[in-house]
Amino acid sequence: MRLGVQIMPGLPGEDAHGFRKTVEAVLKLNPDSARLYPVVVLEGTRLEELYSRGEYQPLSLEEAVTRTLYASVKLESQRCTILRMGLPASPGLKVVGGPYHPSFGFLVRSRGYRIMARRMMDVLGEDCELIVNPRDIPELLGYKRSTISELIFSYSFDEKLPRGYIRGRSGRESACIQLQDILEYIL
């Protein structure tokens, strides 16, 4: 039997500390797979009533991305497969509030690569070259190329480099970073 879990960042009453505790409790279950769905306010729900009365404040998109990145890195470090991040687009989905984005999972992965790229540039200098697996180039560049526009770096790819890693090179120096290395910079 395999165990799959669903985590919903932004439940009523949750703060960042409580969310970290939730992730730690889930890790103790040693799940095989997970879905990460930040709470959004849907039309016609009890949560919409609370939201309308000002009794519930959903996470911002920024905070939802940050918490989801934290959970995904922690879970994947224990070999848990992340099946989905964020609600899928659906014709009947009527979101009234909260951190809904049609490319939410990509935003999360891109945020991880942005943090890794920034750390690599801090270590090796602004002029270092960043190297990733070719399948990770979109995440390195960021949503609508936001990361490369902000950080301004050169990059290349190496098919032998595992996914989820960035290798940096500057002159004779080189370094490598992976998602687990950035946990302290996320939440």
N, CA, C and O atoms as a DFTB+ gen file, in Angstrom:
748 C
 N C O
     1  1       0.838      -1.173       0.000
     2  2       0.000       0.000       0.000
     3  2       0.892       1.249       0.000
     4  3       1.888       1.313       0.721
     5  1       0.523       2.227      -0.810
     6  2       1.284       3.468      -0.906
     7  2       0.466       4.594      -0.288
     8  3      -0.762       4.598      -0.373
     9  1       1.154       5.549       0.336
    10  2       0.484       6.656       1.000
    11  2       0.668       7.940       0.214
    12  3       1.793       8.337      -0.090
    13  1      -0.447       8.590      -0.114
    14  2      -0.437       9.907      -0.739
    15  2      -1.090      10.897       0.205
    16  3      -2.076      10.572       0.867
    17  1      -0.548      12.100       0.271
    18  2      -1.089      13.131       1.162
    19  2      -1.399      14.386       0.360
    20  3      -0.900      14.590      -0.747
    21  1      -2.232      15.208       0.954
    22  2      -2.534      16.512       0.382
    23  2      -2.304      17.546       1.469
    24  3      -2.823      17.418       2.578
    25  1      -1.533      18.561       1.151
    26  2      -1.257      19.642       2.100
    27  2      -1.838      20.927       1.520
    28  3      -1.693      21.211       0.331
    29  1      -2.498      21.697       2.382
    30  2      -3.144      22.932       1.943
    31  2      -2.593      24.126       2.721
    32  3      -3.137      24.483       3.766
    33  1      -1.520      24.747       2.226
    34  2      -1.018      25.953       2.890
    35  2      -2.082      27.042       2.916
    36  3      -2.793      27.252       1.934
    37  1      -2.185      27.731       4.050
    38  2      -3.103      28.861       4.155
    39  2      -4.456      28.539       4.751
    40  3      -5.399      29.315       4.597
    41  1      -4.569      27.408       5.429
    42  2      -5.833      27.107       6.099
    43  2      -6.114      28.157       7.174
    44  3      -5.174      28.739       7.715
    45  1      -7.378      28.412       7.494
    46  2      -7.698      29.410       8.519
    47  2      -6.934      29.157       9.819
    48  3      -6.889      28.035      10.325
    49  1      -6.339      30.223      10.343
    50  2      -5.608      30.152      11.595
    51  2      -4.156      29.723      11.476
    52  3      -3.434      29.721      12.473
    53  1      -3.715      29.363      10.288
    54  2      -2.336      28.892      10.110
    55  2      -1.388      30.067       9.899
    56  3      -1.703      31.020       9.186
    57  1      -0.219      29.982      10.534
    58  2       0.859      30.930      10.257
    59  2       2.056      30.126       9.753
    60  3       1.980      28.903       9.643
    61  1       3.164      30.811       9.445
    62  2       4.336      30.124       8.879
    63  2       4.868      29.061       9.834
    64  3       5.249      27.975       9.398
    65  1       4.898      29.360      11.126
    66  2       5.390      28.391      12.107
    67  2       4.489      27.148      12.142
    68  3       4.976      26.017      12.146
    69  1       3.182      27.374      12.169
    70  2       2.243      26.255      12.165
    71  2       2.362      25.422      10.899
    72  3       2.219      24.200      10.942
    73  1       2.624      26.080       9.765
    74  2       2.778      25.343       8.521
    75  2       4.029      24.462       8.565
    76  3       3.998      23.319       8.109
    77  1       5.119      24.982       9.105
    78  2       6.343      24.162       9.244
    79  2       6.062      22.935      10.115
    80  3       6.533      21.839       9.812
    81  1       5.302      23.115      11.190
    82  2       4.947      21.986      12.052
    83  2       4.105      20.965      11.292
    84  3       4.284      19.760      11.466
    85  1       3.196      21.438      10.458
    86  2       2.383      20.533       9.643
    87  2       3.266      19.710       8.715
    88  3       3.092      18.497       8.596
    89  1       4.207      20.367       8.062
    90  2       5.111      19.659       7.150
    91  2       5.916      18.612       7.916
    92  3       6.084      17.492       7.435
    93  1       6.409      18.961       9.089
    94  2       7.177      17.996       9.896
    95  2       6.307      16.798      10.287
    96  3       6.780      15.661      10.272
    97  1       5.053      17.042      10.635
    98  2       4.153      15.939      10.994
    99  2       3.895      15.040       9.783
   100  3       3.857      13.817       9.912
   101  1       3.722      15.641       8.625
   102  2       3.498      14.858       7.405
   103  2       4.739      14.032       7.073
   104  3       4.618      12.883       6.648
   105  1       5.918      14.597       7.261
   106  2       7.159      13.865       6.980
   107  2       7.273      12.595       7.822
   108  3       7.813      11.588       7.365
   109  1       6.765      12.647       9.043
   110  2       6.804      11.470       9.910
   111  2       5.946      10.330       9.374
   112  3       6.160       9.172       9.730
   113  1       4.979      10.649       8.523
   114  2       4.142       9.623       7.899
   115  2       4.863       8.917       6.754
   116  3       4.419       7.872       6.280
   117  1       5.980       9.499       6.315
   118  2       6.776       8.953       5.214
   119  2       5.921       8.694       3.955
   120  3       5.867       7.570       3.455
   121  1       5.254       9.752       3.451
   122  2       4.375       9.557       2.297
   123  2       5.151       9.247       1.017
   124  3       6.303       9.650       0.853
   125  1       4.496       8.530       0.128
   126  2       5.081       8.223      -1.183
   127  2       4.845       9.353      -2.174
   128  3       5.669       9.601      -3.053
   129  1       3.713      10.037      -2.027
   130  2       3.371      11.116      -2.949
   131  2       2.596      12.201      -2.210
   132  3       2.040      11.979      -1.135
   133  1       2.580      13.393      -2.830
   134  2       1.868      14.515      -2.213
   135  2       1.332      15.443      -3.286
   136  3       1.883      15.557      -4.381
   137  1       0.243      16.100      -2.935
   138  2      -0.324      17.189      -3.727
   139  2      -0.340      18.408      -2.809
   140  3      -0.740      18.311      -1.648
   141  1       0.088      19.534      -3.322
   142  2       0.167      20.763      -2.536
   143  2      -0.771      21.794      -3.142
   144  3      -0.517      22.330      -4.220
   145  1      -1.857      22.061      -2.433
   146  2      -2.891      22.966      -2.925
   147  2      -3.071      24.133      -1.951
   148  3      -3.770      23.977      -0.949
   149  1      -2.469      25.287      -2.209
   150  2      -2.744      26.429      -1.341
   151  2      -4.245      26.735      -1.350
   152  3      -4.910      26.616      -2.378
   153  1      -4.750      27.122      -0.208
   154  2      -6.179      27.386      -0.056
   155  2      -6.570      28.602      -0.890
   156  3      -5.967      29.670      -0.782
   157  1      -7.580      28.417      -1.714
   158  2      -8.195      29.527      -2.434
   159  2      -9.664      29.584      -2.023
   160  3     -10.254      28.575      -1.637
   161  1     -10.232      30.757      -2.111
   162  2     -11.625      30.959      -1.746
   163  2     -12.474      30.726      -2.988
   164  3     -12.358      31.448      -3.978
   165  1     -13.320      29.719      -2.924
   166  2     -14.200      29.382      -4.043
   167  2     -15.598      29.923      -3.806
   168  3     -16.093      29.941      -2.679
   169  1     -16.220      30.360      -4.879
   170  2     -17.580      30.897      -4.830
   171  2     -18.552      29.852      -4.262
   172  3     -18.508      28.673      -4.613
   173  1     -19.425      30.333      -3.377
   174  2     -20.473      29.472      -2.849
   175  2     -20.055      28.585      -1.690
   176  3     -20.789      27.664      -1.331
   177  1     -18.896      28.837      -1.096
   178  2     -18.421      28.006       0.004
   179  2     -18.525      28.759       1.330
   180  3     -18.683      29.979       1.361
   181  1     -18.434      28.011       2.408
   182  2     -18.413      28.616       3.752
   183  2     -17.199      29.541       3.881
   184  3     -17.276      30.581       4.535
   185  1     -16.093      29.165       3.264
   186  2     -14.893      29.998       3.316
   187  2     -15.147      31.346       2.641
   188  3     -14.615      32.366       3.078
   189  1     -15.953      31.358       1.583
   190  2     -16.288      32.636       0.932
   191  2     -17.038      33.544       1.906
   192  3     -16.810      34.753       1.926
   193  1     -17.928      32.968       2.712
   194  2     -18.657      33.763       3.710
   195  2     -17.688      34.392       4.708
   196  3     -17.793      35.575       5.031
   197  1     -16.737      33.581       5.195
   198  2     -15.745      34.102       6.143
   199  2     -14.894      35.192       5.490
   200  3     -14.605      36.217       6.108
   201  1     -14.510      34.969       4.274
   202  2     -13.700      35.926       3.510
   203  2     -14.463      37.232       3.320
   204  3     -13.902      38.312       3.504
   205  1     -15.732      37.138       2.954
   206  2     -16.565      38.329       2.722
   207  2     -16.735      39.158       3.986
   208  3     -16.815      40.385       3.928
   209  1     -16.789      38.486       5.120
   210  2     -16.937      39.190       6.404
   211  2     -15.599      39.652       6.978
   212  3     -15.562      40.269       8.042
   213  1     -14.513      39.359       6.286
   214  2     -13.189      39.762       6.780
   215  2     -12.652      38.860       7.869
   216  3     -11.708      39.230       8.568
   217  1     -13.238      37.673       8.029
   218  2     -12.814      36.747       9.074
   219  2     -11.767      35.741       8.585
   220  3     -11.223      34.966       9.372
   221  1     -11.498      35.764       7.301
   222  2     -10.445      34.908       6.741
   223  2      -9.671      35.711       5.706
   224  3     -10.254      36.325       4.812
   225  1      -8.358      35.696       5.841
   226  2      -7.487      36.374       4.883
   227  2      -6.620      35.319       4.202
   228  3      -5.773      34.715       4.859
   229  1      -6.807      35.079       2.894
   230  2      -5.988      34.071       2.217
   231  2      -4.537      34.530       2.079
   232  3      -4.227      35.715       2.200
   233  1      -3.674      33.575       1.828
   234  2      -2.270      33.893       1.579
   235  2      -2.154      34.725       0.311
   236  3      -2.971      34.607      -0.603
   237  1      -1.134      35.560       0.270
   238  2      -0.798      36.226      -0.985
   239  2      -0.188      35.173      -1.906
   240  3       0.225      34.111      -1.440
   241  1      -0.127      35.451      -3.184
   242  2       0.507      34.527      -4.122
   243  2       1.963      34.306      -3.723
   244  3       2.460      33.181      -3.778
   245  1       2.636      35.359      -3.327
   246  2       4.043      35.276      -2.905
   247  2       4.220      34.309      -1.731
   248  3       5.088      33.437      -1.760
   249  1       3.394      34.475      -0.708
   250  2       3.501      33.611       0.475
   251  2       3.117      32.173       0.146
   252  3       3.737      31.240       0.657
   253  1       2.115      31.980      -0.688
   254  2       1.714      30.627      -1.078
   255  2       2.836      29.924      -1.837
   256  3       3.089      28.741      -1.611
   257  1       3.502      30.635      -2.727
   258  2       4.639      30.069      -3.464
   259  2       5.748      29.691      -2.486
   260  3       6.328      28.610      -2.592
   261  1       6.041      30.567      -1.545
   262  2       7.108      30.317      -0.570
   263  2       6.809      29.094       0.283
   264  3       7.668      28.225       0.435
   265  1       5.620      29.014       0.837
   266  2       5.272      27.864       1.686
   267  2       5.248      26.565       0.883
   268  3       5.693      25.523       1.364
   269  1       4.732      26.632      -0.329
   270  2       4.682      25.430      -1.157
   271  2       6.083      24.977      -1.547
   272  3       6.357      23.777      -1.580
   273  1       6.959      25.906      -1.836
   274  2       8.352      25.548      -2.139
   275  2       8.981      24.853      -0.937
   276  3       9.641      23.825      -1.088
   277  1       8.782      25.405       0.244
   278  2       9.330      24.798       1.458
   279  2       8.847      23.353       1.599
   280  3       9.646      22.442       1.818
   281  1       7.530      23.154       1.471
   282  2       6.967      21.804       1.624
   283  2       7.495      20.862       0.546
   284  3       7.837      19.717       0.840
   285  1       7.564      21.329      -0.689
   286  2       8.009      20.440      -1.771
   287  2       9.465      20.030      -1.598
   288  3       9.811      18.874      -1.841
   289  1      10.316      20.949      -1.186
   290  2      11.734      20.610      -0.977
   291  2      11.870      19.617       0.177
   292  3      12.603      18.634       0.064
   293  1      11.175      19.866       1.276
   294  2      11.239      18.945       2.420
   295  2      10.740      17.554       2.031
   296  3      11.376      16.551       2.352
   297  1       9.610      17.496       1.345
   298  2       9.042      16.204       0.969
   299  2       9.923      15.474      -0.044
   300  3      10.172      14.277       0.100
   301  1      10.388      16.182      -1.056
   302  2      11.224      15.535      -2.071
   303  2      12.555      15.060      -1.489
   304  3      13.144      14.103      -1.993
   305  1      13.029      15.717      -0.436
   306  2      14.279      15.269       0.195
   307  2      14.102      13.909       0.874
   308  3      15.082      13.225       1.170
   309  1      12.850      13.521       1.117
   310  2      12.554      12.191       1.671
   311  2      11.983      11.266       0.603
   312  3      11.302      10.289       0.915
   313  1      12.260      11.576      -0.638
   314  2      11.851      10.750      -1.791
   315  2      10.342      10.668      -1.982
   316  3       9.830       9.676      -2.501
   317  1       9.638      11.705      -1.564
   318  2       8.206      11.803      -1.792
   319  2       8.005      12.478      -3.156
   320  3       8.602      13.520      -3.428
   321  1       7.185      11.898      -3.987
   322  2       6.913      12.454      -5.308
   323  2       5.824      13.511      -5.211
   324  3       4.740      13.242      -4.694
   325  1       6.104      14.703      -5.701
   326  2       5.096      15.761      -5.728
   327  2       4.299      15.592      -7.015
   328  3       4.836      15.752      -8.111
   329  1       3.028      15.271      -6.879
   330  2       2.179      15.022      -8.042
   331  2       1.620      16.302      -8.647
   332  3       1.432      16.389      -9.860
   333  1       1.355      17.291      -7.807
   334  2       0.759      18.531      -8.305
   335  2       0.951      19.626      -7.277
   336  3       0.948      19.378      -6.071
   337  1       1.121      20.861      -7.779
   338  2       1.172      22.045      -6.926
   339  2       0.189      23.063      -7.498
   340  3       0.337      23.497      -8.640
   341  1      -0.795      23.436      -6.722
   342  2      -1.798      24.405      -7.162
   343  2      -2.966      23.741      -7.866
   344  3      -2.827      22.683      -8.479
   345  1      -4.116      24.383      -7.766
   346  2      -5.320      23.857      -8.413
   347  2      -5.181      23.912      -9.928
   348  3      -4.685      24.895     -10.478
   349  1      -5.619      22.855     -10.594
   350  2      -5.597      22.904     -12.064
   351  2      -6.692      23.836     -12.575
   352  3      -7.729      24.009     -11.934
   353  1      -6.445      24.428     -13.731
   354  2      -7.473      25.264     -14.360
   355  2      -8.674      24.383     -14.698
   356  3      -8.524      23.254     -15.165
   357  1      -9.842      24.913     -14.458
   358  2     -11.063      24.157     -14.713
   359  2     -12.150      25.135     -15.147
   360  3     -12.258      26.221     -14.579
   361  1     -12.958      24.770     -16.144
   362  2     -13.999      25.692     -16.620
   363  2     -14.983      26.121     -15.526
   364  3     -15.462      27.255     -15.551
   365  1     -15.290      25.257     -14.585
   366  2     -16.255      25.586     -13.542
   367  2     -15.639      26.200     -12.298
   368  3     -16.357      26.515     -11.349
   369  1     -14.339      26.375     -12.282
   370  2     -13.647      26.899     -11.098
   371  2     -13.895      28.402     -10.977
   372  3     -13.534      29.171     -11.867
   373  1     -14.512      28.812      -9.873
   374  2     -14.801      30.232      -9.655
   375  2     -14.091      30.688      -8.381
   376  3     -14.633      30.596      -7.280
   377  1     -12.866      31.180      -8.560
   378  2     -12.040      31.630      -7.446
   379  2     -12.404      33.073      -7.112
   380  3     -12.362      33.953      -7.972
   381  1     -12.758      33.298      -5.860
   382  2     -13.147      34.621      -5.389
   383  2     -11.941      35.346      -4.778
   384  3     -11.862      36.573      -4.834
   385  1     -11.016      34.601      -4.202
   386  2      -9.847      35.196      -3.573
   387  2      -8.784      34.147      -3.313
   388  3      -9.044      32.945      -3.364
   389  1      -7.596      34.621      -3.037
   390  2      -6.521      33.701      -2.703
   391  2      -5.525      33.514      -3.828
   392  3      -5.655      34.111      -4.897
   393  1      -4.534      32.684      -3.580
   394  2      -3.369      32.566      -4.457
   395  2      -3.536      31.607      -5.632
   396  3      -2.735      30.688      -5.801
   397  1      -4.559      31.813      -6.434
   398  2      -4.719      30.971      -7.615
   399  2      -3.874      31.536      -8.760
   400  3      -3.856      32.745      -8.995
   401  1      -3.183      30.653      -9.459
   402  2      -2.431      31.017     -10.668
   403  2      -2.411      29.790     -11.563
   404  3      -2.134      28.692     -11.081
   405  1      -2.696      29.941     -12.853
   406  2      -2.739      28.767     -13.735
   407  2      -1.394      28.053     -13.880
   408  3      -1.354      26.885     -14.267
   409  1      -0.299      28.743     -13.572
   410  2       1.041      28.129     -13.650
   411  2       1.686      28.066     -12.272
   412  3       2.891      28.272     -12.128
   413  1       0.880      27.781     -11.271
   414  2       1.373      27.828      -9.891
   415  2       2.582      26.917      -9.662
   416  3       3.570      27.353      -9.071
   417  1       2.525      25.686     -10.108
   418  2       3.646      24.763      -9.906
   419  2       4.931      25.275     -10.527
   420  3       6.006      25.126      -9.946
   421  1       4.827      25.876     -11.702
   422  2       6.009      26.444     -12.350
   423  2       6.552      27.624     -11.547
   424  3       7.767      27.787     -11.432
   425  1       5.659      28.450     -10.988
   426  2       6.107      29.559     -10.135
   427  2       6.908      29.036      -8.947
   428  3       7.926      29.618      -8.573
   429  1       6.450      27.949      -8.365
   430  2       7.118      27.360      -7.204
   431  2       8.513      26.860      -7.599
   432  3       9.506      27.186      -6.949
   433  1       8.572      26.071      -8.662
   434  2       9.874      25.533      -9.093
   435  2      10.825      26.660      -9.499
   436  3      12.017      26.613      -9.193
   437  1      10.298      27.665     -10.182
   438  2      11.128      28.800     -10.594
   439  2      11.678      29.551      -9.384
   440  3      12.820      30.010      -9.398
   441  1      10.860      29.672      -8.336
   442  2      11.336      30.350      -7.118
   443  2      12.526      29.609      -6.522
   444  3      13.490      30.231      -6.074
   445  1      12.460      28.287      -6.517
   446  2      13.593      27.507      -6.020
   447  2      14.851      27.770      -6.823
   448  3      15.930      27.944      -6.255
   449  1      14.720      27.800      -8.139
   450  2      15.882      28.061      -8.992
   451  2      16.386      29.490      -8.830
   452  3      17.591      29.729      -8.911
   453  1      15.495      30.431      -8.605
   454  2      15.918      31.821      -8.373
   455  2      16.778      31.901      -7.112
   456  3      17.829      32.543      -7.103
   457  1      16.325      31.251      -6.067
   458  2      17.091      31.282      -4.814
   459  2      18.442      30.604      -5.010
   460  3      19.464      31.117      -4.554
   461  1      18.456      29.449      -5.687
   462  2      19.736      28.765      -5.931
   463  2      20.664      29.627      -6.788
   464  3      21.860      29.709      -6.510
   465  1      20.123      30.272      -7.829
   466  2      20.944      31.124      -8.697
   467  2      21.527      32.283      -7.899
   468  3      22.708      32.601      -8.039
   469  1      20.711      32.913      -7.066
   470  2      21.190      34.033      -6.251
   471  2      22.303      33.590      -5.303
   472  3      23.311      34.280      -5.156
   473  1      22.116      32.444      -4.666
   474  2      23.140      31.923      -3.749
   475  2      24.437      31.620      -4.512
   476  3      25.526      31.933      -4.032
   477  1      24.321      31.015      -5.690
   478  2      25.502      30.693      -6.489
   479  2      26.229      31.970      -6.891
   480  3      27.459      32.015      -6.856
   481  1      25.496      32.998      -7.268
   482  2      26.107      34.272      -7.649
   483  2      26.737      34.960      -6.441
   484  3      27.752      35.641      -6.583
   485  1      26.154      34.793      -5.264
   486  2      26.750      35.343      -4.046
   487  2      28.090      34.681      -3.751
   488  3      29.022      35.338      -3.288
   489  1      28.189      33.383      -4.017
   490  2      29.408      32.626      -3.721
   491  2      30.486      32.840      -4.783
   492  3      31.649      33.070      -4.451
   493  1      30.102      32.763      -6.058
   494  2      31.087      32.801      -7.151
   495  2      31.209      34.159      -7.836
   496  3      32.100      34.353      -8.662
   497  1      30.348      35.078      -7.514
   498  2      30.397      36.395      -8.146
   499  2      29.321      36.557      -9.199
   500  3      28.818      35.580      -9.755
   501  1      28.979      37.796      -9.461
   502  2      27.895      38.124     -10.386
   503  2      28.156      37.643     -11.811
   504  3      27.212      37.435     -12.574
   505  1      29.421      37.465     -12.179
   506  2      29.748      37.099     -13.560
   507  2      29.897      35.594     -13.767
   508  3      30.383      35.165     -14.814
   509  1      29.492      34.795     -12.803
   510  2      29.625      33.347     -12.961
   511  2      28.632      32.825     -13.997
   512  3      27.613      33.456     -14.280
   513  1      28.950      31.669     -14.550
   514  2      28.051      30.999     -15.480
   515  2      27.281      29.944     -14.700
   516  3      27.867      29.204     -13.910
   517  1      25.967      29.869     -14.918
   518  2      25.122      28.891     -14.250
   519  2      24.815      27.762     -15.228
   520  3      24.447      28.004     -16.378
   521  1      24.968      26.541     -14.762
   522  2      24.794      25.369     -15.613
   523  2      23.730      24.475     -14.982
   524  3      23.781      24.177     -13.788
   525  1      22.766      24.051     -15.802
   526  2      21.685      23.186     -15.339
   527  2      21.466      22.067     -16.346
   528  3      21.997      22.096     -17.456
   529  1      20.674      21.083     -15.940
   530  2      20.208      20.072     -16.877
   531  2      19.358      20.804     -17.925
   532  3      18.631      21.731     -17.567
   533  1      19.425      20.420     -19.197
   534  2      18.649      21.158     -20.212
   535  2      17.152      21.227     -19.926
   536  3      16.488      22.183     -20.325
   537  1      16.623      20.228     -19.242
   538  2      15.186      20.244     -18.931
   539  2      14.842      21.240     -17.821
   540  3      13.666      21.519     -17.586
   541  1      15.858      21.778     -17.136
   542  2      15.632      22.747     -16.060
   543  2      15.808      24.197     -16.512
   544  3      15.655      25.113     -15.704
   545  1      16.122      24.417     -17.764
   546  2      16.351      25.785     -18.238
   547  2      15.126      26.679     -18.027
   548  3      15.292      27.809     -17.567
   549  1      13.903      26.231     -18.341
   550  2      12.753      27.131     -18.101
   551  2      12.642      27.580     -16.644
   552  3      12.369      28.751     -16.381
   553  1      12.848      26.665     -15.699
   554  2      12.777      27.025     -14.286
   555  2      13.893      27.992     -13.906
   556  3      13.672      28.900     -13.105
   557  1      15.082      27.813     -14.466
   558  2      16.192      28.727     -14.187
   559  2      15.876      30.134     -14.704
   560  3      16.141      31.120     -14.017
   561  1      15.321      30.227     -15.893
   562  2      15.020      31.538     -16.476
   563  2      13.866      32.227     -15.757
   564  3      13.819      33.455     -15.691
   565  1      12.926      31.433     -15.211
   566  2      11.821      31.984     -14.442
   567  2      10.581      32.249     -15.264
   568  3      10.611      32.261     -16.495
   569  1       9.490      32.460     -14.553
   570  2       8.206      32.735     -15.195
   571  2       8.325      34.016     -16.007
   572  3       8.674      35.066     -15.466
   573  1       8.042      33.938     -17.283
   574  2       8.177      35.062     -18.213
   575  2       9.583      35.664     -18.156
   576  3       9.765      36.874     -18.289
   577  1      10.575      34.781     -17.953
   578  2      12.001      35.143     -17.915
   579  2      12.333      36.133     -16.786
   580  3      13.288      36.902     -16.892
   581  1      11.548      36.106     -15.721
   582  2      11.719      37.077     -14.634
   583  2      13.036      36.912     -13.888
   584  3      13.633      37.907     -13.475
   585  1      13.501      35.688     -13.706
   586  2      14.744      35.492     -12.947
   587  2      15.947      36.010     -13.721
   588  3      16.766      36.742     -13.166
   589  1      16.066      35.649     -14.977
   590  2      17.227      36.112     -15.739
   591  2      17.167      37.623     -15.960
   592  3      18.212      38.268     -16.037
   593  1      15.989      38.193     -16.061
   594  2      15.864      39.641     -16.209
   595  2      16.301      40.364     -14.942
   596  3      16.917      41.428     -15.005
   597  1      15.980      39.782     -13.800
   598  2      16.325      40.417     -12.521
   599  2      17.785      40.195     -12.145
   600  3      18.476      41.140     -11.764
   601  1      18.256      38.966     -12.248
   602  2      19.606      38.645     -11.777
   603  2      20.687      38.835     -12.850
   604  3      21.853      39.048     -12.516
   605  1      20.318      38.762     -14.115
   606  2      21.224      38.931     -15.256
   607  2      22.442      38.023     -15.120
   608  3      23.433      38.396     -14.492
   609  1      22.366      36.842     -15.706
   610  2      23.438      35.861     -15.644
   611  2      23.580      35.152     -16.983
   612  3      22.676      35.176     -17.818
   613  1      24.730      34.524     -17.168
   614  2      24.900      33.665     -18.345
   615  2      24.651      32.233     -17.891
   616  3      24.853      31.893     -16.726
   617  1      24.212      31.406     -18.821
   618  2      23.886      30.032     -18.458
   619  2      24.177      29.106     -19.629
   620  3      24.266      29.525     -20.783
   621  1      24.318      27.853     -19.292
   622  2      24.454      26.793     -20.288
   623  2      23.847      25.539     -19.674
   624  3      23.269      25.582     -18.588
   625  1      23.985      24.435     -20.374
   626  2      23.399      23.212     -19.852
   627  2      24.371      22.055     -19.986
   628  3      25.297      22.071     -20.797
   629  1      24.125      21.047     -19.157
   630  2      24.913      19.815     -19.159
   631  2      23.932      18.676     -18.901
   632  3      23.329      18.591     -17.832
   633  1      23.783      17.809     -19.889
   634  2      22.835      16.700     -19.761
   635  2      23.197      15.735     -18.646
   636  3      22.340      14.991     -18.170
   637  1      24.460      15.735     -18.220
   638  2      24.897      14.824     -17.158
   639  2      24.566      15.354     -15.771
   640  3      24.585      14.601     -14.797
   641  1      24.265      16.627     -15.674
   642  2      23.930      17.226     -14.379
   643  2      22.527      16.780     -13.979
   644  3      21.596      16.918     -14.772
   645  1      22.352      16.246     -12.762
   646  2      21.008      15.809     -12.339
   647  2      20.034      16.986     -12.301
   648  3      20.433      18.130     -12.083
   649  1      18.771      16.694     -12.514
   650  2      17.749      17.726     -12.410
   651  2      17.684      18.218     -10.966
   652  3      17.896      17.455     -10.024
   653  1      17.388      19.503     -10.811
   654  2      17.292      20.084      -9.474
   655  2      18.606      20.612      -8.935
   656  3      18.688      20.985      -7.765
   657  1      19.638      20.650      -9.770
   658  2      20.954      21.157      -9.367
   659  2      21.333      22.340     -10.248
   660  3      20.906      22.431     -11.399
   661  1      22.135      23.239      -9.700
   662  2      22.803      24.273     -10.485
   663  2      24.292      24.163     -10.178
   664  3      24.704      24.148      -9.018
   665  1      25.076      24.088     -11.222
   666  2      26.532      24.169     -11.072
   667  2      26.931      25.555     -11.541
   668  3      26.462      26.032     -12.575
   669  1      27.791      26.190     -10.782
   670  2      28.285      27.506     -11.153
   671  2      29.763      27.431     -11.467
   672  3      30.505      26.642     -10.881
   673  1      30.176      28.271     -12.408
   674  2      31.581      28.282     -12.811
   675  2      32.009      29.733     -12.998
   676  3      31.324      30.524     -13.646
   677  1      33.155      30.060     -12.416
   678  2      33.730      31.397     -12.559
   679  2      35.242      31.249     -12.529
   680  3      35.827      30.986     -11.478
   681  1      35.872      31.420     -13.688
   682  2      37.320      31.213     -13.759
   683  2      37.658      29.785     -13.383
   684  3      37.145      28.836     -13.976
   685  1      38.519      29.641     -12.399
   686  2      38.924      28.304     -11.941
   687  2      38.020      27.757     -10.849
   688  3      38.111      26.583     -10.489
   689  1      37.167      28.589     -10.335
   690  2      36.283      28.161      -9.250
   691  2      34.982      27.581      -9.796
   692  3      34.476      28.013     -10.832
   693  1      34.458      26.601      -9.082
   694  2      33.133      26.073      -9.410
   695  2      32.478      25.593      -8.126
   696  3      33.149      25.310      -7.134
   697  1      31.186      25.508      -8.165
   698  2      30.417      25.051      -7.010
   699  2      29.116      24.454      -7.538
   700  3      28.733      24.667      -8.689
   701  1      28.455      23.708      -6.676
   702  2      27.188      23.088      -7.059
   703  2      26.201      23.268      -5.907
   704  3      26.581      23.222      -4.737
   705  1      24.947      23.473      -6.250
   706  2      23.904      23.657      -5.246
   707  2      22.670      22.881      -5.699
   708  3      22.415      22.738      -6.895
   709  1      21.919      22.388      -4.734
   710  2      20.667      21.697      -5.031
   711  2      19.569      22.284      -4.154
   712  3      19.841      23.058      -3.236
   713  1      18.340      21.914      -4.443
   714  2      17.210      22.507      -3.740
   715  2      17.286      22.333      -2.224
   716  3      16.928      23.250      -1.485
   717  1      17.741      21.180      -1.749
   718  2      17.815      20.954      -0.302
   719  2      18.755      21.953       0.379
   720  3      18.626      22.214       1.575
   721  1      19.696      22.508      -0.382
   722  2      20.667      23.451       0.191
   723  2      20.067      24.825       0.488
   724  3      20.700      25.635       1.166
   725  1      18.879      25.096       0.002
   726  2      18.315      26.434       0.167
   727  2      17.195      26.513       1.193
   728  3      16.563      27.560       1.334
   729  1      16.938      25.425       1.911
   730  2      15.826      25.414       2.870
   731  2      15.852      26.606       3.826
   732  3      14.811      27.202       4.103
   733  1      17.019      26.949       4.323
   734  2      17.103      28.051       5.299
   735  2      16.773      29.404       4.681
   736  3      16.548      30.374       5.405
   737  1      16.740      29.485       3.356
   738  2      16.443      30.750       2.677
   739  2      14.987      30.852       2.231
   740  3      14.579      31.857       1.651
   741  1      14.211      29.814       2.503
   742  2      12.832      29.800       2.017
   743  2      11.869      30.393       3.038
   744  3      11.268      31.435       2.776
   745  1      11.707      29.758       4.193
   746  2      10.761      30.260       5.205
   747  2      11.493      30.831       6.378
   748  3      10.866      31.301       7.328
